[in-house]
Amino acid sequence: MYVDQSASTVTVKLAAEYFHNVAWKTATEGSLLSVVIPFFNSDVRPLAARLIALSTKAGVAVPLIFVDDGSPTQEFNRQLWPILQSSHSPCQLAVLQRNAGRAKVRNFLSKLATTPYLLYLDADMWPDEEDFLQRYLDWIRDGHVDVIYGGRSARKVVLTGVDHELHRLMTVRREALPASVRRHSPAYHFYSCNFVVRRELLADFPLNEDFKGWGWEDCEWAARVAERCTIRHEDNTASHLGLLTASQLMMKYDESVANFALVLRLRPELVKDTALFRVARLIRLAGLAGAVRVAARWMAESEALPFSTRMRGLMFYKAALYAKVVGNDAH
């Protein structure tokens, strides 16, 4: 591993070390699209190898930029670097000294890339098709592109069994929607796990760094962008490999309360027509938040219940958490 001293000229607010392979110096000029991947405390070597192979299939230089978002150990970036270093694709690795969080690290990535378009992929996503990169490149070449969301799936999950089946079914039924359905509500059905964006647009519309932790920052960003630009939905999916247990999902919901309050304040139109908001308000008005949380947790974690009932339990748990921020005067 060696430090790229020239990268110190990048104007960013986050302390980091920068590393690049030999191809980075010779192959990035003229590239249309960079793939940018933030990761935290996770092994992204398989994803790196997959993206390098897809870049080779596309027949053009597609720069790959990985950012270690302040992992507590150097183990993962040290294991990743040999793969990036030996690749014929241009690769860069940035290692942040401290965890920046989901919004800030994505803004940081937009400063590192120099290509006209960026493809954001979450570290736990897996491109489903062999022409995954080629499809995005073709759409970019066909004409003006602001944002393209390719969608997510559960086609190639690696965490199987009863502990993760609930989340897999939730992904299939609620998140892995075809583009034809997502287009009816482009901002609401947007996720930041697999999307292409024009780099200049992201400079004008950075993610709101007031969102901390998990949830809602991508939805709020999409609502702002949709007021002036087109969020295009296509079928170019990546599988969500990072499935969680019911208990882990509820921990994520616990983390998201402040972000839900923020999106409710900034973009109430995004949530006030949803079943989640209506149920949260009813729970608040009835003063049953505590009781519903206990009952909903039991429903979600009980493996004896049907998966459909357990999914309702997760929804009621989230609604009970959000009840404390919806306000009795919400409309």
C-alpha positions as CSV (number, residue, x, y, z in Angstrom):
1,M,0.0,0.0,0.0
2,Y,1.3,3.5,-0.8
3,V,-0.1,7.0,-0.2
4,D,-1.0,9.0,-3.2
5,Q,0.4,12.4,-2.3
6,S,-1.3,14.1,-5.3
7,A,-4.7,13.3,-3.8
8,S,-4.1,15.8,-1.0
9,T,-5.3,18.4,-3.5
10,V,-8.8,17.1,-3.3
11,T,-11.0,19.7,-1.4
12,V,-12.7,17.8,1.3
13,K,-13.6,18.3,5.0
14,L,-12.8,14.8,6.1
15,A,-9.3,13.6,7.2
16,A,-8.3,10.6,5.0
17,E,-5.5,8.7,3.4
18,Y,-5.7,8.1,-0.3
19,F,-4.4,5.2,-2.3
20,H,-4.6,4.5,-6.1
21,N,-3.4,1.8,-8.4
22,V,-1.2,2.3,-11.5
23,A,-4.2,2.3,-13.8
24,W,-5.7,5.3,-12.0
25,K,-3.1,7.6,-13.5
26,T,-3.5,6.4,-17.1
27,A,-7.1,5.3,-17.5
28,T,-9.4,7.8,-15.8
29,E,-9.3,10.5,-18.4
30,G,-12.3,10.4,-20.7
31,S,-14.2,8.0,-18.6
32,L,-18.0,8.6,-18.4
33,L,-18.9,6.8,-15.2
34,S,-17.2,6.0,-11.9
35,V,-18.5,3.5,-9.4
36,V,-18.3,4.8,-5.8
37,I,-18.8,2.5,-2.8
38,P,-18.7,3.5,0.9
39,F,-18.1,0.7,3.4
40,F,-17.8,0.3,7.1
41,N,-16.3,-2.7,8.9
42,S,-17.2,-5.1,6.1
43,D,-15.4,-7.3,3.6
44,V,-16.0,-5.8,0.2
45,R,-13.5,-7.9,-1.7
46,P,-16.1,-10.0,-3.5
47,L,-17.9,-6.9,-4.6
48,A,-14.6,-5.3,-5.8
49,A,-13.8,-8.4,-7.8
50,R,-17.3,-8.5,-9.3
51,L,-17.1,-4.8,-10.4
52,I,-13.6,-5.2,-11.9
53,A,-15.0,-8.2,-14.0
54,L,-18.0,-6.1,-15.1
55,S,-15.8,-3.2,-16.0
56,T,-13.7,-5.6,-18.2
57,K,-16.9,-6.9,-19.9
58,A,-18.0,-3.3,-20.6
59,G,-14.7,-2.8,-22.5
60,V,-14.1,0.7,-21.2
61,A,-12.3,2.2,-18.2
62,V,-14.8,2.5,-15.3
63,P,-13.0,3.9,-12.3
64,L,-13.8,2.3,-9.0
65,I,-13.6,4.3,-5.8
66,F,-14.0,2.7,-2.4
67,V,-14.1,4.7,0.9
68,D,-13.6,3.0,4.3
69,D,-15.9,5.1,6.5
70,G,-13.8,5.0,9.6
71,S,-13.9,1.3,10.3
72,P,-12.5,0.5,13.8
73,T,-9.9,-1.9,12.3
74,Q,-7.6,-1.6,9.3
75,E,-8.2,-5.3,8.5
76,F,-10.8,-4.8,5.7
77,N,-9.1,-2.0,3.7
78,R,-5.8,-3.9,4.0
79,Q,-7.4,-7.0,2.5
80,L,-9.1,-5.0,-0.2
81,W,-6.1,-3.0,-1.4
82,P,-4.2,-5.9,-3.1
83,I,-7.3,-6.6,-5.3
84,L,-7.6,-2.9,-6.3
85,Q,-3.9,-2.5,-6.7
86,S,-3.5,-5.4,-9.2
87,S,-6.6,-4.5,-11.2
88,H,-6.4,-3.1,-14.8
89,S,-9.4,-1.0,-13.9
90,P,-8.5,2.4,-12.4
91,C,-9.1,2.1,-8.6
92,Q,-8.8,4.4,-5.7
93,L,-9.2,3.7,-2.0
94,A,-9.8,6.4,0.7
95,V,-9.6,5.6,4.4
96,L,-11.3,8.0,6.7
97,Q,-9.9,8.6,10.1
98,R,-13.4,8.9,11.6
99,N,-16.8,7.6,10.7
100,A,-18.7,10.2,8.7
101,G,-22.1,8.6,8.3
102,R,-24.3,7.8,5.3
103,A,-25.0,11.3,4.0
104,K,-21.6,12.9,4.6
105,V,-19.6,10.0,3.1
106,R,-21.7,10.0,0.0
107,N,-21.0,13.7,-0.4
108,F,-17.3,13.0,0.2
109,L,-17.3,10.4,-2.6
110,S,-18.7,13.0,-5.1
111,K,-15.6,15.1,-4.4
112,L,-13.2,12.2,-5.2
113,A,-14.7,11.3,-8.6
114,T,-14.0,13.3,-11.7
115,T,-16.2,11.6,-14.3
116,P,-19.4,13.2,-15.5
117,Y,-21.5,10.5,-13.8
118,L,-21.3,8.5,-10.6
119,L,-22.8,5.1,-9.8
120,Y,-23.5,4.8,-6.1
121,L,-23.6,1.2,-4.8
122,D,-24.0,0.2,-1.2
123,A,-21.3,-2.3,0.1
124,D,-23.9,-5.0,0.7
125,M,-25.3,-4.9,-2.9
126,W,-24.5,-7.4,-5.7
127,P,-25.1,-6.5,-9.4
128,D,-27.5,-9.1,-10.7
129,E,-26.7,-9.1,-14.4
130,E,-23.5,-9.4,-16.4
131,D,-24.3,-6.2,-18.4
132,F,-25.0,-4.2,-15.2
133,L,-22.4,-1.5,-16.0
134,Q,-23.0,-1.7,-19.7
135,R,-26.7,-0.8,-19.3
136,Y,-25.9,2.3,-17.3
137,L,-23.3,3.3,-19.8
138,D,-25.8,2.8,-22.7
139,W,-28.4,5.0,-21.0
140,I,-25.9,7.7,-20.4
141,R,-24.8,7.7,-24.0
142,D,-28.4,7.7,-25.3
143,G,-29.0,11.2,-23.9
144,H,-29.3,13.5,-21.0
145,V,-29.4,11.8,-17.6
146,D,-30.0,13.4,-14.2
147,V,-30.7,10.4,-11.9
148,I,-31.3,6.7,-12.7
149,Y,-32.4,4.3,-10.0
150,G,-31.8,0.7,-11.1
151,G,-33.7,-1.0,-8.3
152,R,-32.9,-3.7,-5.7
153,S,-33.7,-7.4,-5.5
154,A,-33.2,-10.5,-3.4
155,R,-32.3,-12.7,-6.3
156,K,-28.8,-13.7,-5.0
157,V,-29.0,-13.6,-1.2
158,V,-26.3,-15.4,0.7
159,L,-27.8,-15.2,4.2
160,T,-30.6,-17.8,4.2
161,G,-32.6,-19.7,6.8
162,V,-35.4,-18.7,9.2
163,D,-33.4,-15.9,10.8
164,H,-33.1,-13.9,7.6
165,E,-36.2,-15.1,5.6
166,L,-38.4,-12.3,7.1
167,H,-36.1,-9.6,5.7
168,R,-35.8,-11.4,2.4
169,L,-39.6,-11.5,2.0
170,M,-39.9,-7.8,3.0
171,T,-37.3,-7.0,0.4
172,V,-39.2,-8.9,-2.3
173,R,-42.7,-7.6,-1.4
174,R,-42.0,-4.0,-0.5
175,E,-38.7,-2.9,-2.0
176,A,-37.9,-5.0,-5.0
177,L,-40.5,-3.3,-7.1
178,P,-40.3,-3.2,-10.9
179,A,-39.6,0.1,-12.6
180,S,-43.1,0.2,-14.0
181,V,-44.5,0.5,-10.4
182,R,-41.7,2.7,-9.0
183,R,-42.3,5.3,-11.8
184,H,-45.7,6.2,-10.3
185,S,-43.9,7.8,-7.3
186,P,-40.3,8.4,-8.3
187,A,-39.0,10.1,-5.1
188,Y,-40.8,7.8,-2.6
189,H,-39.5,4.6,-4.3
190,F,-35.9,5.9,-4.5
191,Y,-33.1,4.2,-2.6
192,S,-29.5,5.3,-2.6
193,C,-28.2,1.7,-2.8
194,N,-27.9,1.5,-6.6
195,F,-28.3,4.8,-8.6
196,V,-26.5,6.8,-11.2
197,V,-26.3,10.6,-10.8
198,R,-24.8,13.4,-12.9
199,R,-21.9,14.7,-10.8
200,E,-22.8,18.3,-11.3
201,L,-26.3,17.7,-10.1
202,L,-24.9,16.2,-6.9
203,A,-22.8,19.3,-6.4
204,D,-26.0,21.4,-6.5
205,F,-28.0,18.9,-4.4
206,P,-25.8,17.3,-1.8
207,L,-27.3,14.9,0.7
208,N,-28.5,16.7,3.9
209,E,-25.8,15.9,6.5
210,D,-28.2,16.7,9.3
211,F,-29.4,13.1,8.8
212,K,-27.5,11.0,11.2
213,G,-27.4,7.2,11.4
214,W,-29.9,5.1,9.4
215,G,-32.9,6.0,7.3
216,W,-34.7,8.7,5.3
217,E,-31.7,10.7,4.0
218,D,-32.1,9.3,0.5
219,C,-35.8,9.8,0.4
220,E,-35.5,13.5,1.4
221,W,-32.7,14.0,-1.2
222,A,-34.8,12.5,-3.9
223,A,-37.7,14.8,-3.0
224,R,-35.5,17.9,-3.4
225,V,-34.0,16.7,-6.7
226,A,-37.4,15.7,-8.2
227,E,-38.6,19.3,-7.9
228,R,-36.1,20.4,-10.6
229,C,-34.8,17.2,-12.3
230,T,-36.0,13.8,-13.5
231,I,-35.5,10.7,-11.4
232,R,-35.7,7.9,-13.9
233,H,-36.5,4.4,-12.8
234,E,-35.1,1.4,-14.8
235,D,-34.8,-2.3,-14.2
236,N,-31.1,-2.8,-13.6
237,T,-31.1,-4.4,-10.2
238,A,-28.6,-5.3,-7.6
239,S,-29.3,-7.9,-4.9
240,H,-29.4,-6.8,-1.3
241,L,-27.0,-9.2,0.5
242,G,-27.1,-7.6,3.9
243,L,-30.2,-9.2,5.2
244,L,-31.0,-8.6,8.9
245,T,-32.8,-10.6,11.6
246,A,-36.0,-9.2,13.1
247,S,-34.1,-8.0,16.1
248,Q,-31.5,-6.2,14.0
249,L,-34.2,-4.6,11.9
250,M,-35.9,-3.2,15.0
251,M,-32.5,-1.8,16.2
252,K,-32.3,0.0,12.8
253,Y,-35.8,1.4,13.4
254,D,-34.7,2.6,16.8
255,E,-31.9,4.5,15.2
256,S,-34.1,6.1,12.6
257,V,-36.5,8.1,14.8
258,A,-34.6,11.4,14.7
259,N,-34.3,11.1,10.9
260,F,-38.0,10.4,10.6
261,A,-38.7,13.6,12.6
262,L,-36.4,15.5,10.4
263,V,-37.9,14.4,7.1
264,L,-41.4,15.0,8.6
265,R,-40.3,18.6,9.3
266,L,-38.6,19.2,5.9
267,R,-40.8,17.1,3.6
268,P,-44.1,16.3,5.3
269,E,-45.7,15.5,1.9
270,L,-43.4,12.4,1.6
271,V,-44.8,10.7,4.7
272,K,-48.2,12.1,5.7
273,D,-50.1,10.1,3.1
274,T,-48.5,6.8,4.1
275,A,-50.0,4.0,6.2
276,L,-47.0,4.2,8.5
277,F,-47.7,7.8,9.4
278,R,-51.5,7.3,9.8
279,V,-50.9,4.3,12.2
280,A,-48.2,6.2,14.1
281,R,-50.7,9.1,14.6
282,L,-53.4,6.8,15.8
283,I,-51.1,5.2,18.3
284,R,-50.0,8.6,19.5
285,L,-53.6,9.8,19.9
286,A,-54.5,6.6,21.8
287,G,-51.5,6.9,24.1
288,L,-50.5,3.3,23.4
289,A,-47.0,3.6,22.1
290,G,-45.4,1.6,24.8
291,A,-47.9,-1.3,24.7
292,V,-47.8,-1.5,20.9
293,R,-44.0,-1.6,20.9
294,V,-44.0,-4.6,23.3
295,A,-46.7,-6.5,21.4
296,A,-45.2,-5.7,18.0
297,R,-41.8,-6.8,19.1
298,W,-43.3,-10.2,20.2
299,M,-45.1,-10.5,16.8
300,A,-42.0,-9.7,14.8
301,E,-39.7,-12.1,16.7
302,S,-42.1,-15.0,17.1
303,E,-41.0,-17.7,14.6
304,A,-44.2,-19.5,15.2
305,L,-46.3,-16.8,13.5
306,P,-46.7,-16.5,9.7
307,F,-44.3,-14.2,8.0
308,S,-47.1,-11.9,6.9
309,T,-48.0,-11.4,10.6
310,R,-44.4,-10.9,11.6
311,M,-44.1,-8.2,8.9
312,R,-47.1,-6.4,10.3
313,G,-45.4,-6.6,13.7
314,L,-42.4,-4.8,12.3
315,M,-44.6,-2.1,10.8
316,F,-46.4,-1.6,14.1
317,Y,-43.1,-1.5,16.0
318,K,-41.8,1.2,13.7
319,A,-45.1,3.1,13.9
320,A,-45.0,3.0,17.7
321,L,-41.5,4.4,17.7
322,Y,-42.5,7.2,15.3
323,A,-45.7,8.0,17.3
324,K,-43.7,10.2,19.7
325,V,-42.6,12.6,16.8
326,V,-45.8,12.8,14.7
327,G,-47.5,15.2,17.0
328,N,-51.2,15.3,18.0
329,D,-51.8,18.2,15.6
330,A,-50.6,16.3,12.5
331,H,-52.9,16.3,9.5
